[in-house]
């Protein structure tokens, strides 16, 4: 297995939960760790007026993601952001499933916060290493790195619902967390496939994620804002 993220191309159907947290009024958006640009494509479909830019560690990803953006740059977040990225401020910044790939996520987040315009928002998503699926594997004595998911072999940091906010935002007192939630599901096995209608399944999953986020949540979502400076 390769642990070199610069050789990866992360592609999926996009992340609707992330898109839902991006302010519709935001005009300029930075997608950090943008993958193949799938979430940017969803965001552009919802808000065609937005200017979307991206950063990735993979030249291959930058080529693919650039089709959905005004610009996409290759850079190492651990050492800083490309000059072209730092040359502007952003109304919204997305950091979805990228911080767990870094050695010091809170320092990276602080660097990104400096690029956020006053009144702008930052949306973060990280995997929950203590979701019910992972707990079941751990109970069976399984802790094996994989090609994707919470134990992706390129992950350097691991978070739970209870630790993510504390660790990620430790160095950014200028940001105020305004939203914290999870996406995931309650294991219903055969009931999900054969007996329960879609509406009932969704209602049970929503209840589980609200009542026990650290158990049923696969993905932790946090949104924070950078309050405008008070006028003199």
C-alpha positions as CSV (number, residue, x, y, z in Angstrom):
1,X,0.0,0.0,0.0
2,X,1.2,3.5,-0.8
3,X,1.2,6.2,1.8
4,X,2.1,9.0,-0.6
5,X,-0.9,11.2,-1.0
6,X,0.7,13.0,-4.0
7,X,0.1,9.8,-6.0
8,X,-3.6,9.5,-5.0
9,X,-6.7,10.6,-6.8
10,X,-9.6,10.6,-4.3
11,X,-12.9,10.5,-6.3
12,X,-16.4,10.0,-5.1
13,X,-19.9,11.4,-5.7
14,X,-19.2,14.6,-3.7
15,X,-20.3,15.4,-0.2
16,X,-23.8,16.9,0.1
17,X,-23.5,17.4,3.9
18,X,-20.5,19.7,3.3
19,X,-22.3,21.6,0.6
20,X,-25.2,22.2,2.8
21,X,-23.0,23.9,5.4
22,X,-21.4,26.3,2.9
23,X,-23.0,29.7,3.1
24,X,-25.0,30.4,-0.1
25,X,-23.9,34.1,0.1
26,X,-20.2,33.1,-0.1
27,X,-18.9,34.3,-3.4
28,X,-15.3,33.1,-3.2
29,X,-14.7,29.5,-1.9
30,X,-11.5,27.6,-1.2
31,X,-11.7,23.8,-1.2
32,X,-8.6,22.5,0.6
33,X,-7.8,18.9,-0.1
34,X,-10.3,19.1,-3.0
35,X,-9.7,15.6,-4.3
36,X,-11.0,15.2,-7.9
37,X,-13.3,18.2,-7.4
38,X,-16.5,16.2,-6.8
39,X,-17.7,18.3,-3.9
40,X,-16.8,21.5,-5.8
41,X,-19.0,20.2,-8.7
42,X,-21.9,19.7,-6.3
43,X,-21.4,23.2,-4.9
44,X,-21.2,24.8,-8.4
45,X,-24.4,23.0,-9.4
46,X,-26.1,24.5,-6.3
47,X,-24.6,28.0,-6.6
48,X,-23.3,28.6,-10.2
49,X,-22.3,32.2,-9.2
50,X,-19.6,31.0,-6.8
51,X,-15.9,31.3,-7.6
52,X,-14.3,28.1,-6.4
53,X,-10.5,27.5,-6.0
54,X,-8.8,24.4,-4.8
55,X,-5.6,23.0,-3.2
56,X,-4.4,19.4,-3.4
57,X,-1.1,17.5,-2.8
58,X,-1.7,15.5,-6.0
59,X,-0.9,16.9,-9.5
60,X,-3.2,14.3,-10.9
61,X,-6.1,15.5,-8.7
62,X,-5.3,19.1,-9.6
63,X,-5.8,18.3,-13.3
64,X,-9.1,16.6,-12.8
65,X,-10.5,19.0,-10.1
66,X,-9.5,22.1,-12.2
67,X,-12.4,21.4,-14.5
68,X,-14.8,22.4,-11.8
69,X,-12.9,25.4,-10.5
70,X,-11.5,28.8,-11.4
71,X,-8.1,27.5,-10.3
72,X,-6.5,24.5,-8.6
73,X,-3.0,24.5,-7.1
74,X,-0.7,21.8,-5.9
75,X,0.8,22.4,-2.5
76,X,1.9,20.9,0.8
77,X,-0.3,22.3,3.6
78,X,2.4,21.4,6.2
79,X,4.8,23.9,4.8
80,X,2.3,26.6,3.8
81,X,-0.1,27.4,1.0
82,X,0.8,28.4,-2.6
83,X,1.4,32.2,-3.1
84,X,-1.5,32.4,-5.5
85,X,-3.8,31.0,-2.9
86,X,-2.6,33.3,-0.1
87,X,-3.0,36.3,-2.4
88,X,-6.7,36.6,-1.7
89,X,-9.3,36.1,1.1
90,X,-12.1,33.7,0.9
91,X,-15.8,33.9,2.1
92,X,-15.8,30.2,2.8
93,X,-13.1,27.5,3.2
94,X,-13.8,23.8,3.0
95,X,-11.4,21.4,4.7
96,X,-13.1,18.0,4.1
97,X,-11.2,14.8,5.0
98,X,-7.8,16.5,4.6
99,X,-6.7,17.5,8.2
100,X,-6.4,13.8,9.3
101,X,-3.6,13.5,6.6
102,X,-1.5,16.2,8.3
103,X,1.0,16.0,11.2
104,X,-0.3,19.1,13.0
105,X,-3.9,19.7,12.0
106,X,-4.5,22.6,14.3
107,X,-1.5,24.5,12.8
108,X,-2.9,23.8,9.3
109,X,-6.3,25.1,10.4
110,X,-4.7,28.3,11.8
111,X,-3.0,28.9,8.5
112,X,-6.3,28.5,6.7
113,X,-8.1,30.8,9.1
114,X,-5.7,33.6,8.2
115,X,-7.1,33.3,4.6
116,X,-10.7,33.7,5.7
117,X,-12.4,37.0,5.2
118,X,-14.0,38.6,8.3
119,X,-17.5,37.2,8.5
120,X,-16.4,34.1,6.5
121,X,-17.0,30.5,7.5
122,X,-14.8,27.4,7.6
123,X,-16.3,24.0,7.2
124,X,-14.4,20.9,8.4
125,X,-15.1,17.2,8.0
126,X,-13.1,14.4,9.6
127,X,-13.8,10.7,10.1
128,X,-14.9,9.3,13.4
129,X,-12.5,6.6,14.4
130,X,-15.0,5.3,17.1
131,X,-18.1,4.8,14.9
132,X,-19.9,1.5,15.5
133,X,-18.2,-0.1,12.5
134,X,-14.7,0.6,13.8
135,X,-15.7,-0.4,17.3
136,X,-16.8,-3.8,16.0
137,X,-13.5,-4.3,14.2
138,X,-11.6,-3.2,17.3
139,X,-13.5,-5.7,19.5
140,X,-12.6,-8.4,17.0
141,X,-8.9,-7.4,17.4
142,X,-8.8,-5.8,13.9
143,X,-6.7,-2.6,13.5
144,X,-5.5,-2.7,9.9
145,X,-4.8,0.2,7.6
146,X,-6.9,0.3,4.4
147,X,-7.0,2.1,1.0
148,X,-9.8,4.4,2.2
149,X,-12.1,5.1,5.2
150,X,-11.2,6.0,8.8
151,X,-8.1,3.8,8.7
152,X,-6.8,5.0,5.4
153,X,-3.1,4.3,5.4
154,X,-2.3,8.0,4.7
155,X,-4.1,9.2,7.9
156,X,-1.7,10.6,10.6
157,X,-4.3,11.8,13.1
158,X,-7.5,10.2,14.4
159,X,-10.6,12.0,15.9
160,X,-13.8,11.2,17.7
161,X,-16.9,13.3,18.1
162,X,-15.7,14.4,21.5
163,X,-12.1,15.3,20.6
164,X,-12.3,16.8,17.1
165,X,-13.4,20.3,18.0
166,X,-10.9,20.6,20.9
167,X,-7.9,19.4,19.0
168,X,-8.6,21.0,15.6
169,X,-9.5,24.5,16.8
170,X,-7.0,24.7,19.7
171,X,-4.9,27.2,17.8
172,X,-7.7,29.3,16.3
173,X,-9.4,31.4,19.0
174,X,-10.4,33.8,16.3
175,X,-12.9,31.3,15.0
176,X,-16.2,30.6,16.7
177,X,-17.8,27.1,16.2
178,X,-21.4,27.5,15.3
179,X,-22.3,23.9,14.1
180,X,-21.3,20.4,15.0
181,X,-22.9,17.2,13.8
182,X,-22.3,13.8,12.2
183,X,-23.5,11.8,9.3
184,X,-23.9,8.1,9.6
185,X,-26.4,5.4,10.2
186,X,-27.8,2.9,12.7
187,X,-27.1,-0.7,11.9
188,X,-30.4,-2.3,11.0
189,X,-29.0,-5.1,8.8
190,X,-31.9,-7.1,7.3
191,X,-34.5,-4.6,8.5
192,X,-32.9,-1.9,6.4
193,X,-32.9,-3.9,3.3
194,X,-36.2,-5.8,3.4
195,X,-38.7,-4.4,5.9
196,X,-38.3,-0.7,6.7
197,X,-39.4,2.0,4.2
198,X,-36.9,4.7,3.3
199,X,-38.6,7.3,5.4
200,X,-38.4,5.1,8.5
201,X,-34.7,4.3,7.9
202,X,-33.8,8.0,7.5
203,X,-35.7,8.9,10.7
204,X,-33.9,6.2,12.7
205,X,-30.5,7.2,11.3
206,X,-31.2,10.9,12.1
207,X,-32.2,10.0,15.7
208,X,-29.2,7.8,16.2
209,X,-26.8,10.5,14.9
210,X,-28.4,13.1,17.2
211,X,-28.6,11.0,20.3
212,X,-25.4,9.1,20.0
213,X,-23.1,10.9,17.6
214,X,-19.9,9.2,18.7
215,X,-21.4,5.8,18.1
216,X,-23.4,6.2,14.9
217,X,-21.5,9.0,13.3
218,X,-19.1,8.0,10.5
219,X,-18.2,11.6,9.6
220,X,-17.8,14.6,12.0
221,X,-18.9,18.0,10.6
222,X,-17.9,21.3,12.2
223,X,-18.6,24.8,10.9
224,X,-17.0,27.9,12.4
225,X,-17.1,31.6,11.5
226,X,-14.6,34.4,11.7
227,X,-16.5,37.2,13.3
228,X,-16.0,40.7,11.7
229,X,-13.7,43.0,13.5
230,X,-15.7,45.6,15.6
231,X,-15.6,49.0,14.1
232,X,-13.6,51.6,15.9
